[in-house]
Amino acid sequence: MKAENILLRSQPVSSMPPGTSPIWIQGGASAPVHSTGIKDIWAKVGLSARKLVHLVESKAPDFPVVNPLDLNFGAVANAIAGARAMAVPSVAEPTGAIKPHKKVLMINLIAADCNLTRYQYQNIVQQQKVGSDENTHLVAYIDVGPNKNPVDGQWSGCRGYYINQDPQADTITSEVFGDYGDHVDMSNPKQLRDFVLDAINKFPADQVVIVYNDHGGGEFGEMADDHDGSFASISGIAWVNAEVKKACGKPLMAIHDACMENTIEVMYENRASLDFMVGSQETIGGSGLPYTFILGGKLSEAIAQLQKSFKLKAARNLRGGAHEAISAGLKEFAQSIIGVARAHPNGVDTLAAEQLDGGQAAFGTAGAKEPPFDCLIDTIKPLAAAIRATSDKDAVRQGIEASESYGGGYPPYNDIRDLYDMCQQIAKRTSDPKLKAATAAVIAQLEPGSNNLILDSENNAKTHPRSHGISIFCGSPKTQNYGASPFATETGWGDALASLQSNGTTEEEMRVWPDGSPRTSKEPQGPPIA
C-alpha cells in the first residue's frame, strides 16, 4: 500500500481503548495505534508522539500523509519536513483534565439569576451553532437561580456545559460536566474565580477567553444575582482576572457581554492582567432597549472565524509555508468580533477591542516600548491637572455636556461620555492653551493605529456618530464613591471632576441598570478581604 493512501485522523479520546493514543490509521483497515509504538517509530525522524498528535489533530486536508508502519525513514522524514514548523514542545497537562489540550478555551460566565434569564440561556444555544472543535473549547457556567429556567423548564440552579455543535437545536443540548445546586452566587468574585480555574483545569488550552455575561453599568458594576447575592464591583472583576492570570500565566482576554463596560476605569483596573478586552460603550441591544442575545449570535460567528483561521494556518504551515503571515489567536479573535459587528450592525450600537498591558512581551524587551494603555494614562494625568488649574471651567462643563453620552438617560450612566469626543468638545470651547494641548494629547493616543491600543471599533452612525471606543465618567466623584476608585485617585481625575462642582447621583437614582432593569440596593461584592 502506498504511503499517500494512508490517512491520519483524530478520534475522540473517550472512544479509544485504555492505553492508546487519540490517533488511528485509515487505509485498507483501521486500527488504534498504541502511543508507545508511535513514539518508537517517530523518534527516529525527530518527531515526538505528542507533536504528531498536535499535527494530526489539526485535520489539515493536505497533511503530509505517511504510513507510520513503513520503516523507510528517509521517505517519512521527507514527508514531514513541512510539518516541523507546527511542532510544539511537550506540555504537562493539568491534573483533572477531561478534554485534550487545545489552542483556545472560552469560558462563558453567565449570571442568569435575574430578569434576563431567557435571553442569556439563548447565548449558549447560539454558540451551539458553532460548538467546540479540535482547536477550541467552548464552555459555560450558567446560573438561573432556584426556579426552573423559563425556556425548557427542565432544570434550575447552576450548571457547567461543554458546548457541542448542534446548529438545529433551539434548547441547550450540550454536555453537562457540572451541576452546582440551586444557590450559587454569580456576583461573588471568588465564585467566578473558582469557576474559571476549574475550567482551565478541565479543558487545558494555550489561550483563555472569559466572557462576563449579564447586566452591566460601566464602572458601577456588573454580574447581578437576584436570589443569592448582589452584583460584582469592577474591582471584584479585576481581582478575578488577576487571580486567573497569576494562576495560569496564559494570554488572557475578557469579553463583556454586559452594558457599558468599555470604559477607561474598567480597563485601568484590568490593565496588568488582561492582554485584550472587548466591550460596548452603550447598552447591549441598543440605547435604552431590553437586553437581547444578539451579541451572543455575533460572538458565535466570530468563534467560527477563529476556528477557520486555525485550520487555514495549520494547512498552510503543513505545506511548508511556515513563514506566511497567518495569525490565529486572541488578537485576531478580538478583531474578528468587531468585524462581525460591522457586518451585522443591528442590535449593538458600539463595540470595541483593545490591547491592554497584560501582554507586555508584545511591546518589546526591557521596556523598549511602553504598553499602549500606559501611554494613554500618561495623557490623562495632565488633562486632569489642566482641568483643575483652568479658569475656563464653563468650557469644560459645556464640552462634557455636548459630548457623546450613553445609558438611555438613566443617571449616573448618562454621565459616562466618549473620551475622544469629550476632549474634542472641550477643545472647541476653551481658549486655555494648556487645556487645549492636554486634550490634543489624549486624542492623539486614541487615533486609530496611533499606538495599537484600540485594535478596532464599530459604532452606529445614526445613534452614536461620535463614539470612538473608550468612555470615561464625567459626573460627580461623590456618585457611588467614584472619587475613591483606583483610576480617579491615581490619575487625579476625581479631583478634576470635583473642581467642576457637580452633585452626586443619589442611591435612589441608582436603582436601575442602564437598560432600565431593576438593580439591587445591596452593596457590591469586591475582592475577598485578605
Buried (B, 14 or more C-beta within 10 A) or exposed (E): EEBEEBBBBBBEEEEBEEEBBBBBBBBEEEEBBBBEBBBEBBEEBEBBBBBBBBBBBBBBEEBBBBBBEBEEEEBBBEBBEBBBEBBEEEEEEBEEBEBBBBBBBBBBBBBBBBBBBBBBBBBBBBBBBBBBBBBBBBBBBBBBBBEEBEBEEEBBBBBBBBBBBBEEBEBBBBEEBBEBEBBBBBBBBBBBBBBBBBBBBBBBBBBBBBBBBBBBBBBBBBBBBBBBBBBBBBBBBBBBBBBBBEEBEBBBBBBBBBBBBBBBBBBBBBBBBBBBBBBBBBBBBBBBBBBBBBBBBBBBBBBBBBBBBBBBBBBBBBBBBBEEEBEBBBBBBBBBBBBBBBEEBEBBBBBBBBBBBBBBEBBEEEEEEBBBBBBBBBBBBBBBBBBBBBEBBEBBBBBBEBBBBBBBEBBBBBBBBBBBBBBBBBBEBBEBEBBBEBBBBBBBBBEEEBBBBBBBBBBBEEBBEBBBBBBBBBBBBBBBEBBEBEBBEEBBBBBBBBBBEBEBBEEEEBEBBBBBBEBBEEEBBBBEEE
